[in-house]
Amino acid sequence: MQQPQNGVPSSDLPPLKWQKSRRSNPSGNCVELAELPGGGGIAMRNSRHPEGPALIYTVDEIAAFVLGARDGDFDHLIT
């Protein structure tokens, strides 16, 4: 599979197992992540617009974000 580009419509991706955070709420204020086949990275989409564009990240990029969030690097954005 050719690496999809950022902003690709989610409907153009192969079937994926999308996952939300347990912290998401019933209002749909969350994003969903899915592993691309063959280790091709991680797709992210807005859960309120599942057919909308998906952003594609490498595993290393997602790891840097998750670890930074865990360390509190982005806390100032939600206070």
C-alpha positions in Angstrom: 0.0 0.0 0.0 1.3 3.4 -0.9 1.7 5.8 2.1 -1.5 8.0 2.2 -1.0 11.8 2.3 -2.2 14.1 5.1 -5.7 15.3 4.6 -6.8 12.1 2.8 -10.6 11.5 3.2 -11.0 8.7 5.8 -13.3 6.9 3.3 -10.3 6.5 1.0 -8.3 4.6 3.6 -8.6 0.8 3.9 -10.9 -0.5 6.6 -9.3 0.5 9.9 -10.0 -0.1 13.6 -10.5 3.4 15.0 -10.1 4.0 18.7 -11.1 6.9 20.9 -9.7 7.9 24.2 -11.6 6.7 27.3 -11.7 10.4 28.2 -13.9 11.2 25.2 -17.3 12.4 26.0 -20.8 11.8 24.6 -20.7 15.2 22.8 -18.2 13.7 20.4 -15.4 16.0 21.5 -12.6 13.7 20.6 -10.3 12.4 17.9 -9.8 8.8 16.9 -6.6 7.0 16.0 -6.0 3.9 13.9 -2.9 2.0 12.9 -2.4 1.8 9.2 -1.7 -1.6 7.7 1.9 -2.8 7.3 3.3 -0.4 9.9 2.5 2.5 7.6 1.9 4.9 10.5 -1.1 6.2 12.5 -4.2 7.9 11.1 -6.0 10.5 13.1 -9.5 11.9 12.4 -12.2 14.0 14.1 -14.8 11.6 15.6 -17.6 14.0 14.7 -16.6 13.9 11.0 -15.6 10.2 10.4 -15.7 10.6 6.6 -13.6 13.8 6.8 -9.9 14.2 6.4 -7.4 12.0 8.2 -4.0 13.2 9.2 -1.2 10.6 8.9 1.7 10.4 11.4 4.6 8.1 11.8 4.7 5.9 15.0 7.6 8.1 16.2 5.6 11.3 15.8 2.6 9.9 17.7 5.0 8.5 20.4 6.6 12.0 20.8 3.1 13.6 21.2 1.7 11.0 23.6 4.8 11.1 25.8 4.9 14.9 25.7 1.2 15.0 26.7 1.9 12.5 29.5 4.7 14.8 30.7 2.4 17.8 30.8 4.0 19.6 27.8 0.6 20.8 26.5 -1.3 21.4 29.8 -1.2 25.2 29.2 -3.5 24.7 26.2 -6.4 23.4 28.3 -6.2 25.6 31.4 
